Amino acid sequence: MRLKFIVFAGSVLMGASLLTAEAQSVQPVSLDSCRAMALESNKSLMMSRERINTAKYAKREAFAAYLPGIDFAGGYAYNQRNISIFDSDQLLPTKTFDLEKGSYEFNLVTNPETGMPVKGPNGEYIPSTVALIPKDAMTFDIHNVFFGAVTLTQPIYMGGKIVALNKMADAAEKLYGKLYENEAQNVVYAVDAAYWQVVSLKAKHELAVSYVNLLDSLSNDVRRMVQEGVATRSDQLSVDVKLNSAQVDLVKVENGLKLSRMLLAQVCGLPVDTTFTLEDETFDEQALVEAEVAKSYNMQDIYNRRADVQALRLGVDIAKQEQNVARASMLPNIALVGAYEFSNPNMNDGFKKRFGGGFSVGAMVTIPLWHWGGNMAKYRQAESKRVIAQLELQDAEDMIELQVNQAALKTTEAYKTYNMTVANLARADENLRTATLGYEEGVATTDNVMEAQTAWLKAHSEQIDAMIDVRLCDTYLRKALGTLVP
């Protein structure tokens, strides 16, 4: 697939390089070549391709939610003062084991006469020995504190939210792919319209040149007849007026042809001043064969082929998953959490000036209890969006059925019109030949000849229009049927 793309891109670039801005292309350019260049250079299609890439990355992001997340957090803090457990040195009473009582007894000051413990002024017994705990021993340096933690979070159950998000991401990727196909079909149709417009105006330019030549030849004949006295000055003026009008029409056609070539170049992504010859500019007008147009169509097959319908169906699927995501906000969430925490000073080892820490593992459960109807309103909103998406799909299918029938009728009508113009053209040619011979024999006037020439011009012009209309209607029908594959 990649090799095919490289070959295709190379052929497009090679074709574009041949179409220089100032030089006439030697090799005529085909309709398929114009389509390929337009598909490669169209800005809307470029944006659609980037949207597809965006959807692919969103799909990867959604899949990553299945996997455990590992994070690191760390920091530093400066404290103005140290931490001290005591406000002063502490004196703790001691105990001695009494063999007679079989237990530890406090060492107290006793009265030598009575042998009873002595109480102090505060009414408490006075210990005879104490253990000294200096304040400095329980003061810890926390001026500079470094801390950090590595955490692991594994979702266990998120109310179906992760599954719904993955389905949404997958549908979104397919959706953008279908939108790209639909946009590509629109580009192809625009290229065809511009291409056949050039072909039409090229044929009308040749027709206008022929018409001017006919009038010029007639003008010369009338001028000689005026000199010989067998024609009037009025006849000469009538022919000259007709000739001037034809020359003006020829200039208009030439300008229209230039503009149509510019439009085609712009649609193909080339500079507007690029000049090139089209392959169909010299095709045989009589070689157009009537295509078979069906009287009825299987609309379900058309819906399955149409990229825009498939995009709307995917939009319905996305709306359903949005509804599932909204419902997940009302369900419990369960996650497994693990962490390794460390700090300096080390709080696990007497606030020593070195890093130290430990592991912890647990589970976290979140159960929504009461949110004043906010979560339910969110769910109902998503449900309404799904209904709207389904109605849009149904409306589009109804419009497409009408579009298909209309396109089929227009295509059939275009072929019938073309066949009638072919017959009219044959009669116009014969009429012009007869009028010319009659004029040469002196049995027809200049008005008769000019009327025949005008009818001949109209017949040729109508045939060209009918022929181009057949091409465009055929393309439009294939687009409506979903068979116009870029």
Secondary structure, DSSP 8 states (H G I E B T S, - for coil): -HHHHHHHHHHHHHHHHHS-SSS--SS-B-HHHHHHHHHHH-HHHHHHHHHHHHHHHHHHHHHHTTS-EEEEEEEEEE-SS-EES-SS-EEEE-EEEETTTTEEEE-B-B-TTT--B-B-TTSSB-BSSEEEE-GGGGEE--SEEEEEEEEEEEEEE-TTHHHHHHHHHHHHHHHHHHHHHHHHHHHHHHHHHHHHHHHHHHHHHHHHHHHHHHHHHHHHHHHHHHHHTSS-HHHHHHHHHHHHHHHHHHHHHHHHHHHHHHHHHHHTTS-TT----BGGGG--GGG-------S---HHHHHHH-HHHHHHHHHHHHHHHHHHHHHHTTS-EEEEEEEEEEEESBTTTTTBSS-EEEEEEEEEEE-----TTHHHHHHHHHHHHHHHHHHHHHHHHHHHHHHHHHHHHHHHHHHHHHHHHHHHHHHHHHHHHHHHHHHHHTSS-HHHHHHHHHHHHHHHHHHHHHHHHHHHHHHHHHHHHT----
